Amino acid sequence: MSPPLLYKSWRYDLDAEFLYLQFGIWERTEQVIPMSKIQAVAMKQGPIMRKYGLASLSVDTMGSNHAIPALPKNIAEQLRERIAQFAKIKEVEQ
């Protein structure tokens, strides 16, 4: 399976209560994540993704980790902020 096909199969949506994820070509997986269960959201960029202006989001809940791969960087930043706002996650200064 080629990477462009895999990434084109990803869908996400969110509202104040839930984050909806849908992915898969042959086997469709749908996940509904309550905002109240989200503990952390992070943006990740490796050297190749940075070269193409892409980033992935990692969403951590109490018992699992979810990812949204290969988003344009500006969209990943906006989505991270919206998820953090809806999940009431406070930014920690280091």
Disulfide bonds with the S-S distance in Angstrom:
none
